[in-house]
Amino acid sequence: MREKLPRVPAGKVIKVLERVGFVLVRQSGSHKIYKNREGKRVTVPYHSGKILHPKVLRSILRDADLTVERFKELMR
């Protein structure tokens, strides 16, 4: 069974991505696009204060090659 995802706003997800080496390369409307040194790209829909849908968060973690467990560790 899949590990339960935390309910978090986009701002916290962005902080975790930046902590693991992703940098903001551009923004298109409400979508912020981040890349890391290896060229992996992650798009985060940014709506201030809104909680990300679990499917969106799972997609972001998959694109960033992060496990749910690792994500939770980095949020602390």
A tleap script that builds the chain and sets N, CA, C and O, in Angstrom:
source leaprc.protein.ff14SB
mol = sequence {
  NMET ARG GLU LYS LEU PRO ARG VAL PRO ALA
  GLY LYS VAL ILE LYS VAL LEU GLU ARG VAL
  GLY PHE VAL LEU VAL ARG GLN SER GLY SER
  HIE LYS ILE TYR LYS ASN ARG GLU GLY LYS
  ARG VAL THR VAL PRO TYR HIE SER GLY LYS
  ILE LEU HIE PRO LYS VAL LEU ARG SER ILE
  LEU ARG ASP ALA ASP LEU THR VAL GLU ARG
  PHE LYS GLU LEU MET CARG
}
set mol.1.N position { 0.832 -1.181 0.000 }
set mol.1.CA position { 0.000 0.000 0.000 }
set mol.1.C position { 0.877 1.246 0.000 }
set mol.1.O position { 1.943 1.269 0.615 }
set mol.2.N position { 0.424 2.258 -0.683 }
set mol.2.CA position { 1.188 3.494 -0.759 }
set mol.2.C position { 1.216 4.212 0.578 }
set mol.2.O position { 0.270 4.154 1.364 }
set mol.3.N position { 2.337 4.895 0.813 }
set mol.3.CA position { 2.465 5.669 2.041 }
set mol.3.C position { 1.611 6.922 1.931 }
set mol.3.O position { 1.558 7.560 0.880 }
set mol.4.N position { 0.944 7.267 3.022 }
set mol.4.CA position { 0.051 8.421 3.014 }
set mol.4.C position { 0.847 9.717 2.851 }
set mol.4.O position { 1.870 9.923 3.505 }
set mol.5.N position { 0.359 10.577 1.975 }
set mol.5.CA position { 1.022 11.852 1.714 }
set mol.5.C position { 0.571 12.913 2.707 }
set mol.5.O position { -0.597 12.945 3.096 }
set mol.6.N position { 1.489 13.780 3.119 }
set mol.6.CA position { 1.083 14.890 3.980 }
set mol.6.C position { 0.310 15.919 3.166 }
set mol.6.O position { 0.521 16.038 1.959 }
set mol.7.N position { -0.568 16.650 3.802 }
set mol.7.CA position { -1.317 17.724 3.132 }
set mol.7.C position { -0.522 19.009 3.335 }
set mol.7.O position { -0.444 19.527 4.449 }
set mol.8.N position { 0.063 19.519 2.265 }
set mol.8.CA position { 0.937 20.688 2.377 }
set mol.8.C position { 0.653 21.693 1.266 }
set mol.8.O position { 0.226 21.318 0.174 }
set mol.9.N position { 0.894 22.979 1.553 }
set mol.9.CA position { 0.769 24.001 0.506 }
set mol.9.C position { 2.002 23.993 -0.398 }
set mol.9.O position { 3.035 23.419 -0.050 }
set mol.10.N position { 1.885 24.625 -1.542 }
set mol.10.CA position { 2.974 24.655 -2.525 }
set mol.10.C position { 4.243 25.273 -1.952 }
set mol.10.O position { 5.342 24.856 -2.317 }
set mol.11.N position { 4.119 26.250 -1.071 }
set mol.11.CA position { 5.291 26.912 -0.497 }
set mol.11.C position { 6.226 25.946 0.215 }
set mol.11.O position { 7.446 26.056 0.094 }
set mol.12.N position { 5.658 24.996 0.960 }
set mol.12.CA position { 6.492 24.011 1.665 }
set mol.12.C position { 7.160 23.059 0.688 }
set mol.12.O position { 8.309 22.664 0.886 }
set mol.13.N position { 6.446 22.691 -0.363 }
set mol.13.CA position { 7.014 21.804 -1.383 }
set mol.13.C position { 8.194 22.498 -2.055 }
set mol.13.O position { 9.228 21.878 -2.304 }
set mol.14.N position { 8.037 23.775 -2.343 }
set mol.14.CA position { 9.102 24.551 -2.986 }
set mol.14.C position { 10.335 24.612 -2.091 }
set mol.14.O position { 11.458 24.478 -2.579 }
set mol.15.N position { 10.143 24.810 -0.794 }
set mol.15.CA position { 11.278 24.853 0.137 }
set mol.15.C position { 12.042 23.528 0.129 }
set mol.15.O position { 13.272 23.519 0.159 }
set mol.16.N position { 11.318 22.418 0.087 }
set mol.16.CA position { 11.967 21.101 0.043 }
set mol.16.C position { 12.729 20.933 -1.265 }
set mol.16.O position { 13.866 20.461 -1.265 }
set mol.17.N position { 12.115 21.314 -2.374 }
set mol.17.CA position { 12.788 21.198 -3.672 }
set mol.17.C position { 14.076 22.015 -3.694 }
set mol.17.O position { 15.102 21.548 -4.187 }
set mol.18.N position { 14.025 23.232 -3.161 }
set mol.18.CA position { 15.222 24.079 -3.125 }
set mol.18.C position { 16.290 23.463 -2.227 }
set mol.18.O position { 17.483 23.589 -2.503 }
set mol.19.N position { 15.871 22.805 -1.168 }
set mol.19.CA position { 16.808 22.159 -0.246 }
set mol.19.C position { 17.574 21.017 -0.912 }
set mol.19.O position { 18.717 20.739 -0.552 }
set mol.20.N position { 16.939 20.354 -1.888 }
set mol.20.CA position { 17.603 19.235 -2.568 }
set mol.20.C position { 18.249 19.653 -3.890 }
set mol.20.O position { 18.669 18.799 -4.672 }
set mol.21.N position { 18.330 20.959 -4.141 }
set mol.21.CA position { 19.101 21.427 -5.290 }
set mol.21.C position { 18.330 21.937 -6.491 }
set mol.21.O position { 18.938 22.235 -7.519 }
set mol.22.N position { 17.030 22.045 -6.400 }
set mol.22.CA position { 16.261 22.593 -7.512 }
set mol.22.C position { 16.256 24.117 -7.430 }
set mol.22.O position { 16.190 24.692 -6.344 }
set mol.23.N position { 16.326 24.760 -8.593 }
set mol.23.CA position { 16.286 26.227 -8.653 }
set mol.23.C position { 15.180 26.649 -9.614 }
set mol.23.O position { 14.901 25.970 -10.602 }
set mol.24.N position { 14.561 27.776 -9.307 }
set mol.24.CA position { 13.498 28.319 -10.145 }
set mol.24.C position { 14.108 28.809 -11.448 }
set mol.24.O position { 15.007 29.649 -11.434 }
set mol.25.N position { 13.627 28.292 -12.573 }
set mol.25.CA position { 14.148 28.734 -13.869 }
set mol.25.C position { 13.177 29.667 -14.574 }
set mol.25.O position { 13.595 30.547 -15.326 }
set mol.26.N position { 11.880 29.480 -14.336 }
set mol.26.CA position { 10.901 30.393 -14.921 }
set mol.26.C position { 9.541 30.152 -14.287 }
set mol.26.O position { 9.329 29.193 -13.544 }
set mol.27.N position { 8.627 31.061 -14.610 }
set mol.27.CA position { 7.265 30.930 -14.122 }
set mol.27.C position { 6.325 31.225 -15.273 }
set mol.27.O position { 6.518 32.189 -16.013 }
set mol.28.N position { 5.314 30.399 -15.420 }
set mol.28.CA position { 4.313 30.589 -16.455 }
set mol.28.C position { 2.954 30.661 -15.767 }
set mol.28.O position { 2.375 29.633 -15.416 }
set mol.29.N position { 2.455 31.860 -15.580 }
set mol.29.CA position { 1.205 32.034 -14.840 }
set mol.29.C position { 1.396 31.612 -13.401 }
set mol.29.O position { 2.267 32.136 -12.706 }
set mol.30.N position { 0.584 30.664 -12.945 }
set mol.30.CA position { 0.682 30.203 -11.557 }
set mol.30.C position { 1.560 28.963 -11.421 }
set mol.30.O position { 1.599 28.354 -10.352 }
set mol.31.N position { 2.259 28.583 -12.479 }
set mol.31.CA position { 3.120 27.401 -12.440 }
set mol.31.C position { 4.583 27.803 -12.389 }
set mol.31.O position { 5.080 28.511 -13.265 }
set mol.32.N position { 5.269 27.337 -11.342 }
set mol.32.CA position { 6.698 27.609 -11.196 }
set mol.32.C position { 7.466 26.380 -11.668 }
set mol.32.O position { 7.176 25.256 -11.257 }
set mol.33.N position { 8.446 26.608 -12.533 }
set mol.33.CA position { 9.221 25.510 -13.100 }
set mol.33.C position { 10.617 25.519 -12.490 }
set mol.33.O position { 11.332 26.518 -12.554 }
set mol.34.N position { 10.993 24.379 -11.892 }
set mol.34.CA position { 12.286 24.221 -11.226 }
set mol.34.C position { 13.115 23.179 -11.959 }
set mol.34.O position { 12.578 22.221 -12.514 }
set mol.35.N position { 14.437 23.378 -11.955 }
set mol.35.CA position { 15.364 22.390 -12.517 }
set mol.35.C position { 16.506 22.177 -11.542 }
set mol.35.O position { 16.831 23.051 -10.739 }
set mol.36.N position { 17.117 20.985 -11.628 }
set mol.36.CA position { 18.319 20.727 -10.838 }
set mol.36.C position { 19.509 20.575 -11.777 }
set mol.36.O position { 19.359 20.696 -12.993 }
set mol.37.N position { 20.680 20.314 -11.227 }
set mol.37.CA position { 21.903 20.213 -12.036 }
set mol.37.C position { 21.849 19.092 -13.064 }
set mol.37.O position { 22.461 19.194 -14.127 }
set mol.38.N position { 21.121 18.026 -12.755 }
set mol.38.CA position { 21.030 16.894 -13.681 }
set mol.38.C position { 20.040 17.138 -14.814 }
set mol.38.O position { 19.927 16.319 -15.727 }
set mol.39.N position { 19.321 18.258 -14.762 }
set mol.39.CA position { 18.371 18.586 -15.815 }
set mol.39.C position { 16.949 18.127 -15.554 }
set mol.39.O position { 16.083 18.276 -16.416 }
set mol.40.N position { 16.691 17.565 -14.365 }
set mol.40.CA position { 15.324 17.144 -14.039 }
set mol.40.C position { 14.461 18.385 -13.861 }
set mol.40.O position { 14.875 19.360 -13.232 }
set mol.41.N position { 13.260 18.336 -14.421 }
set mol.41.CA position { 12.363 19.482 -14.343 }
set mol.41.C position { 11.135 19.122 -13.518 }
set mol.41.O position { 10.562 18.042 -13.666 }
set mol.42.N position { 10.743 20.046 -12.646 }
set mol.42.CA position { 9.571 19.858 -11.802 }
set mol.42.C position { 8.717 21.114 -11.909 }
set mol.42.O position { 9.219 22.230 -11.772 }
set mol.43.N position { 7.425 20.926 -12.154 }
set mol.43.CA position { 6.492 22.044 -12.229 }
set mol.43.C position { 5.612 22.026 -10.989 }
set mol.43.O position { 5.011 21.004 -10.657 }
set mol.44.N position { 5.541 23.169 -10.304 }
set mol.44.CA position { 4.735 23.282 -9.088 }
set mol.44.C position { 3.648 24.326 -9.314 }
set mol.44.O position { 3.961 25.490 -9.565 }
set mol.45.N position { 2.367 23.931 -9.230 }
set mol.45.CA position { 1.299 24.922 -9.329 }
set mol.45.C position { 1.274 25.728 -8.032 }
set mol.45.O position { 1.072 25.169 -6.954 }
set mol.46.N position { 1.478 27.041 -8.137 }
set mol.46.CA position { 1.599 27.866 -6.937 }
set mol.46.C position { 0.384 28.770 -6.784 }
set mol.46.O position { 0.203 29.723 -7.543 }
set mol.47.N position { -0.439 28.461 -5.801 }
set mol.47.CA position { -1.579 29.291 -5.434 }
set mol.47.C position { -1.434 29.529 -3.938 }
set mol.47.O position { -1.662 28.623 -3.136 }
set mol.48.N position { -1.062 30.720 -3.570 }
set mol.48.CA position { -0.697 31.064 -2.198 }
set mol.48.C position { -1.676 30.505 -1.164 }
set mol.48.O position { -2.871 30.802 -1.185 }
set mol.49.N position { -1.133 29.690 -0.260 }
set mol.49.CA position { -1.912 29.165 0.852 }
set mol.49.C position { -2.779 27.960 0.538 }
set mol.49.O position { -3.311 27.344 1.461 }
set mol.50.N position { -2.942 27.604 -0.715 }
set mol.50.CA position { -3.791 26.465 -1.085 }
set mol.50.C position { -3.030 25.153 -0.899 }
set mol.50.O position { -1.838 25.064 -1.195 }
set mol.51.N position { -3.730 24.149 -0.412 }
set mol.51.CA position { -3.154 22.823 -0.208 }
set mol.51.C position { -3.114 22.096 -1.557 }
set mol.51.O position { -4.090 22.109 -2.306 }
set mol.52.N position { -1.980 21.465 -1.853 }
set mol.52.CA position { -1.859 20.712 -3.101 }
set mol.52.C position { -2.652 19.405 -3.015 }
set mol.52.O position { -2.674 18.749 -1.974 }
set mol.53.N position { -3.286 19.048 -4.097 }
set mol.53.CA position { -4.008 17.779 -4.179 }
set mol.53.C position { -2.985 16.642 -4.051 }
set mol.53.O position { -1.885 16.751 -4.594 }
set mol.54.N position { -3.319 15.567 -3.354 }
set mol.54.CA position { -2.367 14.459 -3.182 }
set mol.54.C position { -1.805 13.902 -4.495 }
set mol.54.O position { -0.635 13.524 -4.548 }
set mol.55.N position { -2.616 13.847 -5.545 }
set mol.55.CA position { -2.118 13.343 -6.832 }
set mol.55.C position { -1.087 14.291 -7.425 }
set mol.55.O position { -0.122 13.850 -8.049 }
set mol.56.N position { -1.285 15.586 -7.235 }
set mol.56.CA position { -0.323 16.578 -7.728 }
set mol.56.C position { 0.983 16.442 -6.950 }
set mol.56.O position { 2.063 16.459 -7.540 }
set mol.57.N position { 0.887 16.307 -5.633 }
set mol.57.CA position { 2.082 16.154 -4.808 }
set mol.57.C position { 2.840 14.877 -5.188 }
set mol.57.O position { 4.067 14.896 -5.287 }
set mol.58.N position { 2.130 13.782 -5.399 }
set mol.58.CA position { 2.781 12.524 -5.786 }
set mol.58.C position { 3.507 12.688 -7.122 }
set mol.58.O position { 4.602 12.155 -7.302 }
set mol.59.N position { 2.911 13.412 -8.045 }
set mol.59.CA position { 3.537 13.663 -9.348 }
set mol.59.C position { 4.809 14.495 -9.197 }
set mol.59.O position { 5.816 14.225 -9.852 }
set mol.60.N position { 4.759 15.502 -8.336 }
set mol.60.CA position { 5.933 16.344 -8.087 }
set mol.60.C position { 7.059 15.506 -7.487 }
set mol.60.O position { 8.210 15.616 -7.910 }
set mol.61.N position { 6.730 14.670 -6.504 }
set mol.61.CA position { 7.746 13.826 -5.865 }
set mol.61.C position { 8.343 12.835 -6.862 }
set mol.61.O position { 9.547 12.584 -6.838 }
set mol.62.N position { 7.514 12.273 -7.734 }
set mol.62.CA position { 8.008 11.347 -8.756 }
set mol.62.C position { 8.967 12.074 -9.707 }
set mol.62.O position { 10.037 11.556 -10.025 }
set mol.63.N position { 8.581 13.275 -10.162 }
set mol.63.CA position { 9.432 14.050 -11.074 }
set mol.63.C position { 10.762 14.428 -10.427 }
set mol.63.O position { 11.786 14.511 -11.105 }
set mol.64.N position { 10.744 14.657 -9.113 }
set mol.64.CA position { 11.952 15.062 -8.392 }
set mol.64.C position { 12.744 13.865 -7.859 }
set mol.64.O position { 13.787 14.048 -7.231 }
set mol.65.N position { 12.267 12.657 -8.098 }
set mol.65.CA position { 12.898 11.431 -7.583 }
set mol.65.C position { 13.013 11.444 -6.058 }
set mol.65.O position { 14.053 11.086 -5.504 }
set mol.66.N position { 11.950 11.854 -5.392 }
set mol.66.CA position { 11.909 11.862 -3.931 }
set mol.66.C position { 10.869 10.858 -3.454 }
set mol.66.O position { 9.790 10.745 -4.035 }
set mol.67.N position { 11.199 10.131 -2.394 }
set mol.67.CA position { 10.212 9.243 -1.783 }
set mol.67.C position { 9.385 10.064 -0.799 }
set mol.67.O position { 9.788 11.152 -0.388 }
set mol.68.N position { 8.234 9.533 -0.432 }
set mol.68.CA position { 7.384 10.216 0.543 }
set mol.68.C position { 8.130 10.331 1.871 }
set mol.68.O position { 8.068 11.363 2.539 }
set mol.69.N position { 8.834 9.266 2.245 }
set mol.69.CA position { 9.598 9.260 3.500 }
set mol.69.C position { 10.672 10.354 3.496 }
set mol.69.O position { 10.810 11.102 4.464 }
set mol.70.N position { 11.426 10.436 2.401 }
set mol.70.CA position { 12.490 11.450 2.277 }
set mol.70.C position { 11.890 12.856 2.286 }
set mol.70.O position { 12.447 13.767 2.898 }
set mol.71.N position { 10.765 13.029 1.613 }
set mol.71.CA position { 10.085 14.323 1.583 }
set mol.71.C position { 9.695 14.759 2.996 }
set mol.71.O position { 9.888 15.915 3.375 }
set mol.72.N position { 9.143 13.821 3.770 }
set mol.72.CA position { 8.747 14.138 5.147 }
set mol.72.C position { 9.957 14.523 5.996 }
set mol.72.O position { 9.874 15.432 6.822 }
set mol.73.N position { 11.092 13.826 5.790 }
set mol.73.CA position { 12.318 14.166 6.528 }
set mol.73.C position { 12.769 15.586 6.198 }
set mol.73.O position { 13.144 16.347 7.090 }
set mol.74.N position { 12.732 15.936 4.925 }
set mol.74.CA position { 13.200 17.251 4.481 }
set mol.74.C position { 12.269 18.384 4.909 }
set mol.74.O position { 12.690 19.539 4.971 }
set mol.75.N position { 11.017 18.068 5.203 }
set mol.75.CA position { 10.069 19.099 5.645 }
set mol.75.C position { 10.348 19.560 7.070 }
set mol.75.O position { 9.928 20.652 7.454 }
set mol.76.N position { 11.038 18.763 7.848 }
set mol.76.CA position { 11.286 19.096 9.260 }
set mol.76.C position { 12.236 20.243 9.411 }
set mol.76.O position { 12.546 20.644 10.533 }
savepdb mol mol.pdb
quit
